[in-house]
Amino acid sequence: MIFVFKTSVKSKVHVKLLKPHLEKKLPNTKWNFDLEDNDKILRIESRENVVLKTIDLLHSQNFVCEELQE
C-alpha cells in the first residue's frame, strides 16, 4: 500500500533530521518527501497501515502531518 501525507517539512535539513526516526519507527518501508510540491508530500510504501505511526512521529518532531485521501 502507498500512503500519502501533507506535511510541514520544508527542507532537506528537516528530512535529514527525520530520517533516523522514520527508519526506526517505520522499518521495512520505503519513503520519500516531495519538497517541491506545495503540500510537501511524504509518500510511504508499506505492507501495513502506518498512518497513525507516521502522524504521531511527525507531530512529536513538531511537524504538521495529515493523510491525504484519494
N, C-alpha and C positions, 0 to 999 in steps of 0.2 A: 504494500500500500504506500501511497505517497501522500504526505501531509504537508499542507501549505499554511504558512503563518505570516501575518503582517507584524512587523517589529519596529522598534525604535533604534535598532542597531545602525549606526551611521558611518562607520569607518572600518578599515581593515584592522586598526588597533583594537576596536571593540571585538571584532571576530577573533583576533588572537587571544584576547583575554577570556573569551567564552570557550574557546576550543578545548582546553583541558576539562572543563565542567561538562561540556556536551559529550566528550569521549567517555568520561567516567559514568555519567548518568544514563547515557543512551548508547551502550555498547552494541555492536552488530548492526549499526545503522549507517546509512550514507546521508550526509547532509551538506548543504551549501547555502550561502547567502547571495542574493542578487541585490547588491547595494546601489545599482543604477536604477532599479525600479523605484517608483515613488513610495511604495509600501515597504521597501527594504525587506523583501521576501526571504523567508527561511523555508527551504524545502527539505523534508526528511523522508527518506525511503526506509521503511521498516516492516517487519513481518507482524509486529504487534502494535496496538494502539498506543501512541506516545504523546497524545495531545496534552493530557494533564501534566505529565512529567515535564514536557517542554515549556508549557506556560509557567509552571511553578519555578522551573530553573531560571528562565529569563527574568521573571519577576524578582526572584531572590538576588539577582545581579543588577537590579534597578533598571530593567528594560521593560518596555511595553511589548506585549506579545498576545496576539489573538488569532485563533484559527480562522482561515478564510474558507467559506463553504463554496462548493461547486454550484 
